[in-house]
């Protein structure tokens, strides 16, 4: 496997083949960050990537600062984008590159969800520990699915109130 810096996006196709991808790893979102760099892992094509921020002598994963703000942590989830089932080898390649090639000794991995395959991989590699739990809720895919999840009476009341508006 080969690890190299990705310039100007190029990972949109990988997003659909990944269980770890969220909007917070999309090229459109990442381009808003200030000191970021994107590392891609290649094995006969792009199989994974991670977005990192360099802050002095450390690299931060997951909590980046947008150009328009001095605040960190505007992303809810930080994760790699990886072909399903290859998360472990992608993390190993990324970590090896960060430590061996880029010579980072201090790194932080924030905002990795517990249910992500990355959490287990990083935990087994001794690189992550649980800090805090981010509240979240799984939403139905559509408005119709949401309405179907409601009891009949609540569905009726909601429709009635929407008509009044």
N, CA and C atoms as an extended XYZ file, in Angstrom:
495
Properties=species:S:1:pos:R:3:atomname:S:1:resname:S:1:resid:I:1 pbc="F F F"
N         0.831       -1.180        0.000 N   UNK     1
C         0.000        0.000        0.000 CA  UNK     1
C         0.869        1.234        0.000 C   UNK     1
N         0.341        2.266       -0.592 N   UNK     2
C         1.050        3.529       -0.712 CA  UNK     2
C         0.208        4.619       -0.065 C   UNK     2
N         0.833        5.508        0.708 N   UNK     3
C         0.137        6.637        1.331 CA  UNK     3
C         0.721        7.913        0.761 C   UNK     3
N        -0.143        8.816        0.322 N   UNK     4
C         0.322       10.113       -0.171 CA  UNK     4
C        -0.743       11.165        0.051 C   UNK     4
N        -0.324       12.419       -0.012 N   UNK     5
C        -1.236       13.540        0.184 CA  UNK     5
C        -2.151       13.639       -1.029 C   UNK     5
N        -3.435       13.830       -0.754 N   UNK     6
C        -4.427       14.023       -1.823 CA  UNK     6
C        -4.650       15.519       -1.964 C   UNK     6
N        -4.556       16.017       -3.185 N   UNK     7
C        -4.825       17.427       -3.439 CA  UNK     7
C        -6.175       17.573       -4.138 C   UNK     7
N        -6.910       18.583       -3.784 N   UNK     8
C        -8.149       18.957       -4.470 CA  UNK     8
C        -9.190       17.856       -4.572 C   UNK     8
N        -9.607       17.313       -3.468 N   UNK     9
C       -10.689       16.314       -3.479 CA  UNK     9
C       -10.219       15.013       -4.088 C   UNK     9
N       -11.062       14.405       -4.898 N   UNK    10
C       -10.697       13.162       -5.543 CA  UNK    10
C       -11.153       11.925       -4.800 C   UNK    10
N       -11.899       12.093       -3.725 N   UNK    11
C       -12.323       10.930       -2.957 CA  UNK    11
C       -13.844       10.753       -2.947 C   UNK    11
N       -14.575       11.469       -3.805 N   UNK    12
C       -16.028       11.371       -3.820 CA  UNK    12
C       -16.507        9.937       -4.061 C   UNK    12
N       -15.891        9.217       -4.974 N   UNK    13
C       -16.274        7.843       -5.283 CA  UNK    13
C       -16.064        6.900       -4.112 C   UNK    13
N       -15.072        7.175       -3.301 N   UNK    14
C       -14.782        6.348       -2.137 CA  UNK    14
C       -15.870        6.477       -1.074 C   UNK    14
N       -16.516        7.617       -1.000 N   UNK    15
C       -17.542        7.868        0.019 CA  UNK    15
C       -18.662        6.821       -0.043 C   UNK    15
N       -19.071        6.414       -1.228 N   UNK    16
C       -20.177        5.457       -1.364 CA  UNK    16
C       -19.771        4.023       -1.028 C   UNK    16
N       -18.478        3.735       -0.950 N   UNK    17
C       -18.005        2.385       -0.629 CA  UNK    17
C       -17.537        2.257        0.806 C   UNK    17
N       -17.939        3.216        1.649 N   UNK    18
C       -17.430        3.285        3.012 CA  UNK    18
C       -18.547        3.270        4.044 C   UNK    18
N       -18.324        2.528        5.146 N   UNK    19
C       -19.247        2.553        6.281 CA  UNK    19
C       -18.882        3.658        7.269 C   UNK    19
N       -17.740        4.272        7.093 N   UNK    20
C       -17.262        5.275        8.045 CA  UNK    20
C       -17.455        6.705        7.542 C   UNK    20
N       -17.850        6.885        6.310 N   UNK    21
C       -17.967        8.217        5.723 CA  UNK    21
C       -19.211        8.947        6.227 C   UNK    21
N       -19.036       10.224        6.526 N   UNK    22
C       -20.151       11.107        6.846 CA  UNK    22
C       -19.951       12.394        6.054 C   UNK    22
N       -20.882       13.294        6.159 N   UNK    23
C       -20.765       14.584        5.479 CA  UNK    23
C       -19.499       15.317        5.926 C   UNK    23
N       -19.021       15.022        7.134 N   UNK    24
C       -17.861       15.720        7.666 CA  UNK    24
C       -16.542       15.285        7.031 C   UNK    24
N       -16.566       14.295        6.158 N   UNK    25
C       -15.372       13.919        5.403 CA  UNK    25
C       -15.527       14.236        3.917 C   UNK    25
N       -16.625       14.858        3.527 N   UNK    26
C       -16.838       15.179        2.111 CA  UNK    26
C       -15.890       16.297        1.681 C   UNK    26
N       -15.495       16.311        0.410 N   UNK    27
C       -14.597       17.372       -0.065 CA  UNK    27
C       -15.185       18.763        0.156 C   UNK    27
N       -16.501       18.902        0.014 N   UNK    28
C       -17.134       20.209        0.185 CA  UNK    28
C       -16.955       20.720        1.622 C   UNK    28
N       -17.065       19.830        2.612 N   UNK    29
C       -16.916       20.223        4.016 CA  UNK    29
C       -15.447       20.490        4.341 C   UNK    29
N       -14.578       19.610        3.895 N   UNK    30
C       -13.156       19.684        4.247 CA  UNK    30
C       -12.505       20.955        3.710 C   UNK    30
N       -12.936       21.421        2.549 N   UNK    31
C       -12.315       22.608        1.955 CA  UNK    31
C       -12.495       23.864        2.798 C   UNK    31
N       -13.403       23.834        3.774 N   UNK    32
C       -13.621       24.995        4.644 CA  UNK    32
C       -12.595       25.083        5.770 C   UNK    32
N       -11.790       24.039        5.981 N   UNK    33
C       -10.856       24.027        7.097 CA  UNK    33
C        -9.567       24.763        6.755 C   UNK    33
N        -8.859       25.182        7.796 N   UNK    34
C        -7.709       26.047        7.624 CA  UNK    34
C        -6.403       25.308        7.353 C   UNK    34
N        -5.865       24.580        8.295 N   UNK    35
C        -4.553       23.947        8.163 CA  UNK    35
C        -4.668       22.450        7.920 C   UNK    35
N        -5.545       22.049        7.057 N   UNK    36
C        -5.780       20.629        6.873 CA  UNK    36
C        -4.893       20.038        5.783 C   UNK    36
N        -4.706       18.741        5.881 N   UNK    37
C        -4.125       17.983        4.777 CA  UNK    37
C        -4.836       16.639        4.728 C   UNK    37
N        -4.937       16.092        3.544 N   UNK    38
C        -5.660       14.847        3.324 CA  UNK    38
C        -4.665       13.791        2.872 C   UNK    38
N        -4.660       12.659        3.586 N   UNK    39
C        -3.799       11.540        3.207 CA  UNK    39
C        -4.648       10.448        2.600 C   UNK    39
N        -4.227        9.966        1.455 N   UNK    40
C        -4.920        8.872        0.789 CA  UNK    40
C        -4.105        7.593        0.865 C   UNK    40
N        -4.793        6.477        1.006 N   UNK    41
C        -4.154        5.162        1.019 CA  UNK    41
C        -4.546        4.465       -0.276 C   UNK    41
N        -3.548        3.997       -1.008 N   UNK    42
C        -3.766        3.425       -2.329 CA  UNK    42
C        -3.333        1.968       -2.375 C   UNK    42
N        -4.148        1.140       -2.986 N   UNK    43
C        -3.837       -0.254       -3.283 CA  UNK    43
C        -4.575       -0.566       -4.575 C   UNK    43
N        -3.920       -0.340       -5.698 N   UNK    44
C        -4.570       -0.430       -7.021 CA  UNK    44
C        -5.749        0.532       -7.082 C   UNK    44
N        -5.547        1.751       -6.622 N   UNK    45
C        -6.581        2.770       -6.546 CA  UNK    45
C        -6.792        3.209       -5.105 C   UNK    45
N        -7.518        4.290       -4.942 N   UNK    46
C        -7.769        4.850       -3.614 CA  UNK    46
C        -8.695        3.940       -2.820 C   UNK    46
N        -8.238        3.487       -1.641 N   UNK    47
C        -9.069        2.616       -0.792 CA  UNK    47
C        -9.408        3.268        0.548 C   UNK    47
N        -8.768        4.399        0.863 N   UNK    48
C        -9.058        5.067        2.125 CA  UNK    48
C        -8.396        6.419        2.182 C   UNK    48
N        -8.936        7.279        3.057 N   UNK    49
C        -8.345        8.594        3.240 CA  UNK    49
C        -8.720        9.136        4.602 C   UNK    49
N        -7.912       10.049        5.095 N   UNK    50
C        -8.175       10.718        6.360 CA  UNK    50
C        -7.820       12.185        6.239 C   UNK    50
N        -8.577       13.012        6.943 N   UNK    51
C        -8.338       14.454        6.954 CA  UNK    51
C        -7.728       14.817        8.303 C   UNK    51
N        -6.622       15.515        8.273 N   UNK    52
C        -5.883       15.863        9.479 CA  UNK    52
C        -5.579       17.353        9.491 C   UNK    52
N        -5.335       17.880       10.672 N   UNK    53
C        -4.911       19.262       10.800 CA  UNK    53
C        -3.584       19.299       11.534 C   UNK    53
N        -2.663       20.086       11.025 N   UNK    54
C        -1.379       20.263       11.702 CA  UNK    54
C        -1.460       21.506       12.569 C   UNK    54
N        -1.145       21.335       13.831 N   UNK    55
C        -1.121       22.443       14.776 CA  UNK    55
C         0.217       22.383       15.505 C   UNK    55
N         1.142       23.223       15.095 N   UNK    56
C         2.513       23.222       15.604 CA  UNK    56
C         3.139       21.840       15.409 C   UNK    56
N         3.479       21.154       16.490 N   UNK    57
C         4.172       19.870       16.357 CA  UNK    57
C         3.237       18.665       16.509 C   UNK    57
N         1.934       18.890       16.450 N   UNK    58
C         1.033       17.742       16.563 CA  UNK    58
C         0.031       17.729       15.428 C   UNK    58
N        -0.505       16.566       15.232 N   UNK    59
C        -1.525       16.398       14.212 CA  UNK    59
C        -2.837       16.060       14.919 C   UNK    59
N        -3.909       16.714       14.480 N   UNK    60
C        -5.227       16.535       15.083 CA  UNK    60
C        -6.141       15.912       14.045 C   UNK    60
N        -6.886       14.912       14.476 N   UNK    61
C        -7.811       14.219       13.593 CA  UNK    61
C        -9.216       14.405       14.148 C   UNK    61
N       -10.116       14.926       13.344 N   UNK    62
C       -11.515       15.002       13.751 CA  UNK    62
C       -11.981       16.355       14.222 C   UNK    62
N       -11.171       17.136       14.904 N   UNK    63
C       -11.597       18.447       15.409 CA  UNK    63
C       -10.777       19.519       14.721 C   UNK    63
N       -11.314       20.074       13.667 N   UNK    64
C       -10.569       21.068       12.911 CA  UNK    64
C       -11.211       22.439       13.029 C   UNK    64
N       -10.451       23.445       12.712 N   UNK    65
C       -10.903       24.822       12.830 CA  UNK    65
C       -11.220       25.368       11.436 C   UNK    65
N       -12.447       25.896       11.259 N   UNK    66
C       -12.768       26.481        9.959 CA  UNK    66
C       -12.069       27.823        9.768 C   UNK    66
N       -11.925       28.224        8.524 N   UNK    67
C       -11.251       29.483        8.197 CA  UNK    67
C       -11.913       30.696        8.864 C   UNK    67
N       -13.228       30.668        9.023 N   UNK    68
C       -13.962       31.829        9.507 CA  UNK    68
C       -14.120       31.873       11.025 C   UNK    68
N       -13.524       30.959       11.758 N   UNK    69
C       -13.740       30.889       13.201 CA  UNK    69
C       -12.469       30.477       13.920 C   UNK    69
N       -12.368       30.875       15.189 N   UNK    70
C       -11.244       30.412       16.003 CA  UNK    70
C       -11.646       29.197       16.828 C   UNK    70
N       -12.902       28.774       16.708 N   UNK    71
C       -13.413       27.638       17.488 CA  UNK    71
C       -13.073       26.316       16.813 C   UNK    71
N       -12.853       25.294       17.645 N   UNK    72
C       -12.636       23.947       17.157 CA  UNK    72
C       -13.918       23.153       17.294 C   UNK    72
N       -13.928       21.971       16.758 N   UNK    73
C       -14.972       20.976       16.998 CA  UNK    73
C       -16.317       21.336       16.408 C   UNK    73
N       -16.340       21.877       15.195 N   UNK    74
C       -17.612       22.132       14.542 CA  UNK    74
C       -18.125       20.909       13.798 C   UNK    74
N       -17.347       19.860       13.738 N   UNK    75
C       -17.780       18.604       13.129 CA  UNK    75
C       -18.206       17.648       14.237 C   UNK    75
N       -19.320       16.977       14.039 N   UNK    76
C       -19.806       16.044       15.045 CA  UNK    76
C       -19.052       14.727       15.034 C   UNK    76
N       -18.632       14.291       13.859 N   UNK    77
C       -17.981       12.994       13.734 CA  UNK    77
C       -16.695       13.146       12.946 C   UNK    77
N       -15.624       12.576       13.474 N   UNK    78
C       -14.370       12.536       12.750 CA  UNK    78
C       -14.063       11.081       12.452 C   UNK    78
N       -13.757       10.782       11.230 N   UNK    79
C       -13.454        9.405       10.867 CA  UNK    79
C       -12.717        9.394        9.543 C   UNK    79
N       -12.136        8.267        9.240 N   UNK    80
C       -11.550        8.077        7.922 CA  UNK    80
C       -12.678        7.721        6.963 C   UNK    80
N       -12.374        7.738        5.697 N   UNK    81
C       -13.258        7.176        4.682 CA  UNK    81
C       -12.509        5.965        4.162 C   UNK    81
N       -13.120        4.790        4.305 N   UNK    82
C       -12.410        3.554        3.986 CA  UNK    82
C       -13.330        2.575        3.274 C   UNK    82
N       -12.774        1.837        2.335 N   UNK    83
C       -13.522        0.751        1.718 CA  UNK    83
C       -13.930       -0.224        2.827 C   UNK    83
N       -15.186       -0.657        2.791 N   UNK    84
C       -15.711       -1.561        3.824 CA  UNK    84
C       -14.774       -2.752        4.050 C   UNK    84
N       -14.491       -2.993        5.337 N   UNK    85
C       -13.674       -4.142        5.694 CA  UNK    85
C       -12.180       -3.897        5.679 C   UNK    85
N       -11.755       -2.728        5.215 N   UNK    86
C       -10.314       -2.456        5.132 CA  UNK    86
C        -9.874       -1.362        6.111 C   UNK    86
N       -10.721       -1.049        7.076 N   UNK    87
C       -10.429        0.034        8.017 CA  UNK    87
C        -9.121       -0.185        8.774 C   UNK    87
N        -8.876       -1.406        9.227 N   UNK    88
C        -7.676       -1.686       10.025 CA  UNK    88
C        -6.398       -1.417        9.228 C   UNK    88
N        -6.314       -1.939        8.023 N   UNK    89
C        -5.089       -1.727        7.253 CA  UNK    89
C        -4.926       -0.278        6.820 C   UNK    89
N        -6.022        0.424        6.639 N   UNK    90
C        -5.934        1.848        6.284 CA  UNK    90
C        -5.432        2.653        7.479 C   UNK    90
N        -5.979        2.380        8.677 N   UNK    91
C        -5.491        3.076        9.869 CA  UNK    91
C        -4.015        2.775       10.106 C   UNK    91
N        -3.625        1.522        9.948 N   UNK    92
C        -2.206        1.168       10.150 CA  UNK    92
C        -1.308        1.926        9.180 C   UNK    92
N        -1.735        2.024        7.917 N   UNK    93
C        -0.940        2.742        6.918 CA  UNK    93
C        -0.878        4.234        7.234 C   UNK    93
N        -2.013        4.818        7.633 N   UNK    94
C        -2.036        6.243        7.963 CA  UNK    94
C        -1.164        6.547        9.182 C   UNK    94
N        -1.304        5.739       10.224 N   UNK    95
C        -0.508        5.963       11.433 CA  UNK    95
C         0.980        5.807       11.155 C   UNK    95
N         1.336        4.786       10.394 N   UNK    96
C         2.741        4.569       10.045 CA  UNK    96
C         3.287        5.772        9.278 C   UNK    96
N         2.500        6.291        8.346 N   UNK    97
C         2.939        7.450        7.558 CA  UNK    97
C         3.081        8.692        8.434 C   UNK    97
N         2.111        8.929        9.317 N   UNK    98
C         2.173       10.098       10.206 CA  UNK    98
C         3.386       10.036       11.125 C   UNK    98
N         3.680        8.866       11.642 N   UNK    99
C         4.757        8.719       12.618 CA  UNK    99
C         6.120        8.586       11.944 C   UNK    99
N         6.219        7.687       10.960 N   UNK   100
C         7.512        7.408       10.326 CA  UNK   100
C         7.912        8.461        9.293 C   UNK   100
N         6.999        8.790        8.391 N   UNK   101
C         7.353        9.678        7.284 CA  UNK   101
C         7.234       11.157        7.650 C   UNK   101
N         6.158       11.530        8.337 N   UNK   102
C         5.968       12.937        8.685 CA  UNK   102
C         6.541       13.291       10.053 C   UNK   102
N         6.941       12.282       10.814 N   UNK   103
C         7.614       12.445       12.102 CA  UNK   103
C         6.777       13.155       13.174 C   UNK   103
N         5.475       12.932       13.144 N   UNK   104
C         4.624       13.463       14.215 CA  UNK   104
C         4.733       12.541       15.417 C   UNK   104
N         4.961       13.127       16.578 N   UNK   105
C         5.039       12.334       17.803 CA  UNK   105
C         3.788       12.499       18.645 C   UNK   105
N         3.081       13.595       18.443 N   UNK   106
C         1.870       13.877       19.215 CA  UNK   106
C         0.706       13.938       18.247 C   UNK   106
N        -0.330       13.186       18.542 N   UNK   107
C        -1.526       13.229       17.709 CA  UNK   107
C        -2.750       13.008       18.569 C   UNK   107
N        -3.860       13.566       18.101 N   UNK   108
C        -5.128       13.457       18.804 CA  UNK   108
C        -6.175       12.938       17.826 C   UNK   108
N        -6.952       11.972       18.260 N   UNK   109
C        -8.050       11.442       17.459 CA  UNK   109
C        -9.344       11.696       18.210 C   UNK   109
N       -10.012       12.772       17.856 N   UNK   110
C       -11.265       13.127       18.519 CA  UNK   110
C       -12.450       12.866       17.589 C   UNK   110
N       -13.586       12.704       18.194 N   UNK   111
C       -14.859       12.633       17.486 CA  UNK   111
C       -15.046       11.366       16.664 C   UNK   111
N       -14.392       10.278       17.024 N   UNK   112
C       -14.635        8.994       16.370 CA  UNK   112
C       -15.788        8.326       17.124 C   UNK   112
N       -16.843        8.002       16.408 N   UNK   113
C       -18.024        7.396       17.037 CA  UNK   113
C       -17.707        5.995       17.540 C   UNK   113
N       -18.302        5.612       18.665 N   UNK   114
C       -18.075        4.285       19.232 CA  UNK   114
C       -18.549        3.172       18.310 C   UNK   114
N       -19.589        3.402       17.540 N   UNK   115
C       -20.093        2.354       16.660 CA  UNK   115
C       -19.342        2.274       15.330 C   UNK   115
N       -18.380        3.165       15.134 N   UNK   116
C       -17.576        3.141       13.917 CA  UNK   116
C       -16.563        1.998       13.972 C   UNK   116
N       -16.309        1.339       12.843 N   UNK   117
C       -15.239        0.334       12.810 CA  UNK   117
C       -13.885        0.928       13.224 C   UNK   117
N       -13.688        2.218       12.987 N   UNK   118
C       -12.435        2.877       13.353 CA  UNK   118
C       -12.201        2.869       14.854 C   UNK   118
N       -13.258        3.006       15.636 N   UNK   119
C       -13.104        3.041       17.092 CA  UNK   119
C       -12.476        1.745       17.584 C   UNK   119
N       -12.981        0.614       17.129 N   UNK   120
C       -12.440       -0.686       17.541 CA  UNK   120
C       -11.002       -0.860       17.077 C   UNK   120
N       -10.731       -0.452       15.832 N   UNK   121
C        -9.373       -0.578       15.294 CA  UNK   121
C        -8.398        0.252       16.131 C   UNK   121
N        -8.736        1.520       16.384 N   UNK   122
C        -7.849        2.388       17.160 CA  UNK   122
C        -7.717        1.925       18.602 C   UNK   122
N        -8.788        1.367       19.137 N   UNK   123
C        -8.744        0.845       20.507 CA  UNK   123
C        -7.773       -0.336       20.590 C   UNK   123
N        -7.853       -1.247       19.622 N   UNK   124
C        -6.950       -2.409       19.602 CA  UNK   124
C        -5.504       -1.985       19.372 C   UNK   124
N        -5.304       -0.905       18.633 N   UNK   125
C        -3.951       -0.413       18.396 CA  UNK   125
C        -3.438        0.428       19.566 C   UNK   125
N        -4.283        0.647       20.577 N   UNK   126
C        -3.892        1.427       21.750 CA  UNK   126
C        -3.810        2.912       21.482 C   UNK   126
N        -4.564        3.401       20.504 N   UNK   127
C        -4.473        4.804       20.105 CA  UNK   127
C        -5.675        5.637       20.523 C   UNK   127
N        -6.667        5.034       21.159 N   UNK   128
C        -7.877        5.782       21.473 CA  UNK   128
C        -8.462        5.312       22.791 C   UNK   128
N        -9.096        6.227       23.472 N   UNK   129
C        -9.849        5.882       24.669 CA  UNK   129
C       -11.125        6.724       24.654 C   UNK   129
N       -12.129        6.219       25.308 N   UNK   130
C       -13.408        6.914       25.338 CA  UNK   130
C       -13.271        8.177       26.186 C   UNK   130
N       -13.706        9.315       25.634 N   UNK   131
C       -13.650       10.576       26.364 CA  UNK   131
C       -15.050       10.976       26.829 C   UNK   131
N       -15.901       11.277       25.883 N   UNK   132
C       -17.259       11.702       26.163 CA  UNK   132
C       -18.173       11.072       25.127 C   UNK   132
N       -19.427       11.053       25.430 N   UNK   133
C       -20.399       10.526       24.490 CA  UNK   133
C       -21.166       11.694       23.890 C   UNK   133
N       -21.234       11.733       22.591 N   UNK   134
C       -21.979       12.769       21.897 CA  UNK   134
C       -23.423       12.314       21.727 C   UNK   134
N       -24.363       13.098       22.202 N   UNK   135
C       -25.755       12.694       22.014 CA  UNK   135
C       -26.113       12.699       20.537 C   UNK   135
N       -26.872       11.710       20.138 N   UNK   136
C       -27.303       11.661       18.741 CA  UNK   136
C       -28.566       10.839       18.645 C   UNK   136
N       -29.239       10.987       17.546 N   UNK   137
C       -30.461       10.246       17.299 CA  UNK   137
C       -30.443        9.786       15.846 C   UNK   137
N       -30.833        8.558       15.617 N   UNK   138
C       -30.957        8.068       14.250 CA  UNK   138
C       -32.281        8.561       13.692 C   UNK   138
N       -32.223        9.221       12.547 N   UNK   139
C       -33.425        9.753       11.923 CA  UNK   139
C       -33.888        8.853       10.794 C   UNK   139
N       -35.197        8.802       10.578 N   UNK   140
C       -35.707        8.051        9.425 CA  UNK   140
C       -35.184        8.673        8.127 C   UNK   140
N       -35.159        7.890        7.062 N   UNK   141
C       -34.616        8.352        5.784 CA  UNK   141
C       -35.477        9.422        5.122 C   UNK   141
N       -36.790        9.427        5.401 N   UNK   142
C       -37.670       10.383        4.731 CA  UNK   142
C       -38.754       10.866        5.693 C   UNK   142
N       -39.448       11.922        5.274 N   UNK   143
C       -40.561       12.454        6.045 CA  UNK   143
C       -41.661       11.398        6.171 C   UNK   143
N       -41.915       10.692        5.089 N   UNK   144
C       -42.929        9.631        5.116 CA  UNK   144
C       -42.585        8.529        6.107 C   UNK   144
N       -41.322        8.137        6.153 N   UNK   145
C       -40.883        7.119        7.118 CA  UNK   145
C       -41.057        7.622        8.544 C   UNK   145
N       -40.760        8.922        8.758 N   UNK   146
C       -40.943        9.493       10.084 CA  UNK   146
C       -42.417        9.453       10.486 C   UNK   146
N       -43.282        9.879        9.576 N   UNK   147
C       -44.718        9.864        9.876 CA  UNK   147
C       -45.198        8.456       10.201 C   UNK   147
N       -44.715        7.462        9.470 N   UNK   148
C       -45.123        6.076        9.719 CA  UNK   148
C       -44.638        5.572       11.079 C   UNK   148
N       -43.581        6.167       11.601 N   UNK   149
C       -43.073        5.733       12.906 CA  UNK   149
C       -43.907        6.283       14.066 C   UNK   149
N       -44.738        7.283       13.789 N   UNK   150
C       -45.574        7.877       14.830 CA  UNK   150
C       -46.850        7.069       15.036 C   UNK   150
N       -47.384        7.083       16.253 N   UNK   151
C       -48.696        6.461       16.470 CA  UNK   151
C       -49.758        7.202       15.647 C   UNK   151
N       -50.816        6.522       15.318 N   UNK   152
C       -51.860        7.056       14.438 CA  UNK   152
C       -52.373        8.414       14.911 C   UNK   152
N       -52.657        8.547       16.193 N   UNK   153
C       -53.204        9.795       16.715 CA  UNK   153
C       -52.217       10.956       16.574 C   UNK   153
N       -50.946       10.711       16.860 N   UNK   154
C       -49.934       11.770       16.732 CA  UNK   154
C       -49.737       12.163       15.268 C   UNK   154
N       -49.805       11.181       14.385 N   UNK   155
C       -49.695       11.449       12.949 CA  UNK   155
C       -50.830       12.372       12.514 C   UNK   155
N       -52.039       12.053       12.967 N   UNK   156
C       -53.217       12.861       12.635 CA  UNK   156
C       -53.067       14.288       13.174 C   UNK   156
N       -52.626       14.422       14.431 N   UNK   157
C       -52.452       15.745       15.047 CA  UNK   157
C       -51.386       16.558       14.323 C   UNK   157
N       -50.300       15.916       13.950 N   UNK   158
C       -49.234       16.613       13.239 CA  UNK   158
C       -49.722       17.125       11.896 C   UNK   158
N       -50.408       16.293       11.149 N   UNK   159
C       -50.948       16.720        9.846 CA  UNK   159
C       -51.935       17.876       10.017 C   UNK   159
N       -52.779       17.801       11.043 N   UNK   160
C       -53.758       18.864       11.305 CA  UNK   160
C       -53.056       20.175       11.605 C   UNK   160
N       -51.998       20.131       12.421 N   UNK   161
C       -51.269       21.355       12.779 CA  UNK   161
C       -50.516       21.930       11.598 C   UNK   161
N       -49.997       21.086       10.751 N   UNK   162
C       -49.286       21.573        9.556 CA  UNK   162
C       -50.254       22.299        8.632 C   UNK   162
N       -51.466       21.797        8.490 N   UNK   163
C       -52.472       22.448        7.637 CA  UNK   163
C       -52.844       23.815        8.170 C   UNK   163
N       -52.779       24.005        9.485 N   UNK   164
C       -53.148       25.293       10.093 CA  UNK   164
C       -52.102       26.378        9.830 C   UNK   164
N       -50.902       25.988        9.533 N   UNK   165
C       -49.809       26.956        9.359 CA  UNK   165
C       -49.890       27.654        8.044 C   UNK   165
